[in-house]
Structure formats: C-alpha cells, structure tokens
C-alpha cells in the first residue's frame, strides 16, 4: 500500500542555520518557506525543517531532545488511504487528526 517516503520532517534547534546549510552548502532548492518551516525539494521528495514552534505535537514526541525527526510522510495510492488508516485505528496507532504513530510513538501520515 505504501509506495515511497514522501517527506522527512526534522525539528531543528536553529532554523536559519539549518536553512543556510541545506540551501547554500548542499545546494537544495527551497520549495516553500513559511517562516517557522522550510521545505526543500530532494529529487521529487521533500525534506522539511521545522522550528519547535511549528509543530507542538512533533516537538513533544522528541521526549526532551533539542532536535530530531518530527514525522515521516509516506506516499500512497489515494484509493488505499481509507483502508490503511482504518487498519491503523483498529490496531490502536491513531495519534491525532490524520496522523498516526508507530510502536515507539514516532509520528507519520500519508500523502496520496
């Protein structure tokens, strides 16, 4: 049902420093800049950088760490989304809204 990883989202300590690193040092193109969140195109996939203020739920799941992965986004066929989300809910892995968690509490959601 899952086709690929659509995006990896990092919560960072210093958003401006990280933005400069990924843009100026690695040469990634900015796909969107929202002040407290920046998205880069990485060959058709997305790398997102979030300030802690941008995603309170993801920040809380870091369990006190200053930085780390906020969540993953998986590419799926839109026609399979409802069935997969229902399976996760039934198994007890629904986190909030359209977000789910794995056995360790790491967040993910789907991008059809």
CORNOR-V344315 format. One record per backbone hydrogen bond with DSSP energy under -0.5 kcal/mol. NH is the residue of the N-H (numbers start at 1). CO is the residue of the C=O. E is the energy in kcal/mol with one decimal. If there is no record, write none. Layout:
nh->NH co->CO e->E
nh->NH co->CO e->E
//
This chain:
nh->3 co->75 e->-3.0
nh->4 co->75 e->-1.1
nh->6 co->4 e->-0.6
nh->6 co->73 e->-3.1
nh->7 co->73 e->-1.8
nh->8 co->46 e->-2.0
nh->9 co->71 e->-2.3
nh->10 co->8 e->-0.5
nh->10 co->48 e->-3.3
nh->11 co->68 e->-3.5
nh->12 co->10 e->-0.6
nh->12 co->50 e->-2.4
nh->18 co->14 e->-2.4
nh->19 co->15 e->-2.8
nh->20 co->16 e->-2.3
nh->21 co->17 e->-2.1
nh->22 co->18 e->-2.7
nh->23 co->19 e->-2.4
nh->24 co->20 e->-2.9
nh->25 co->20 e->-1.0
nh->25 co->21 e->-1.4
nh->26 co->21 e->-2.2
nh->28 co->22 e->-2.7
nh->29 co->41 e->-0.6
nh->31 co->39 e->-3.2
nh->32 co->39 e->-1.6
nh->34 co->37 e->-3.4
nh->36 co->34 e->-1.7
nh->38 co->49 e->-2.4
nh->39 co->32 e->-3.2
nh->40 co->47 e->-2.8
nh->41 co->29 e->-2.2
nh->42 co->40 e->-0.5
nh->42 co->45 e->-3.4
nh->45 co->42 e->-1.1
nh->46 co->6 e->-2.3
nh->47 co->40 e->-2.0
nh->48 co->8 e->-2.7
nh->48 co->46 e->-0.5
nh->49 co->38 e->-3.0
nh->50 co->10 e->-3.3
nh->51 co->36 e->-2.8
nh->54 co->51 e->-1.9
nh->55 co->51 e->-0.7
nh->55 co->52 e->-0.6
nh->59 co->55 e->-2.6
nh->60 co->56 e->-2.4
nh->61 co->57 e->-1.5
nh->62 co->59 e->-1.4
nh->63 co->60 e->-1.5
nh->65 co->62 e->-1.4
nh->68 co->11 e->-2.1
nh->70 co->9 e->-3.0
nh->71 co->9 e->-1.0
nh->72 co->107 e->-1.7
nh->73 co->7 e->-2.6
nh->74 co->109 e->-2.5
nh->75 co->4 e->-3.0
nh->76 co->111 e->-1.1
nh->77 co->1 e->-0.8
nh->80 co->77 e->-1.9
nh->81 co->77 e->-0.7
nh->81 co->78 e->-0.8
nh->82 co->78 e->-0.5
nh->84 co->80 e->-2.1
nh->85 co->81 e->-2.8
nh->86 co->82 e->-2.3
nh->87 co->83 e->-2.2
nh->88 co->84 e->-2.1
nh->89 co->85 e->-2.4
nh->90 co->86 e->-2.8
nh->91 co->87 e->-1.6
nh->92 co->89 e->-1.5
nh->93 co->88 e->-2.8
nh->95 co->99 e->-2.4
nh->96 co->99 e->-1.3
nh->99 co->96 e->-3.3
nh->100 co->108 e->-3.0
nh->101 co->93 e->-2.4
nh->102 co->106 e->-1.8
nh->105 co->102 e->-1.6
nh->107 co->70 e->-0.7
nh->108 co->100 e->-2.2
nh->109 co->72 e->-1.7
nh->111 co->74 e->-3.2
nh->112 co->110 e->-0.5
//
